[in-house]
């Protein structure tokens, strides 16, 4: 996890932080199409992995739990 990471990921950013993979899950196909620009570089570099969307918990829920417990 990189604090204040840019919305659109560049090759320089990936190289600077030695990022092996960018992992993301899309809630639906419209969501996926709307975010093409954000992941264009990692996809081109072969460093993008799409995982199955899981609706039972969100990133916001995880961050909230961390803040409450640590």
N, C-alpha and C positions, 0 to 999 in steps of 0.2 A: 504494500500500500504506500503510495507516495502522496504526501500532503500537498494540496494546491496543484494537482496535476492538471494539465490543460484539457479542455474539452475535445479538441482535435489533436490527435496524437501524431507527432512528427517523427521522422527517422532519427533526427538529432536527439530528441528527447529519449527515444528508446535506447540509442547508443549510450548516451550520457548516464542513464540509470541501469544499464546492462539488463534490459527487460527481455526475458526469454519468450513470454507469451502475454497477450492481452486476452482476458477471459470475459465474456459477456453473455447475458441471457436476455432474450427479447420476449416481451409479454405477448406480442402478436406480429403478424407479418407486416402490418402497417408501421409498427414500431421499428421493425428491422429496416424497412426501406427508408424511413425518416432519418436514420442514423448512419447511413452509408458514409457520409463525409467524415464522421468521427473516427471510423475504423479503417479507412481506405489504405493508409500506410501499413499498419500491422498486417492487413490481409495481403497486400502486395509483397510483403516481406516473408509471408508464410508463418507469421507469428500470432495469428488470431485464432482463438478457439471459441466456438459457440456452444453453450451448454443449455440443457433443458430449463425452461422457466419454471420456477417453483413459487406458486402464489400463496403458500401458507405463511411465509415470512419475507420481509423486505429488508433492504439495506438499512432503511430508516429504523426498523425494529431492532436490528442488530446494534446499530450505533446507540440507540436509546438504552438497550440493555447494558452495553459497555459503560456508558456514562453513569448509570444507576449503580453499577456494581464495582467500579474501580475508581 
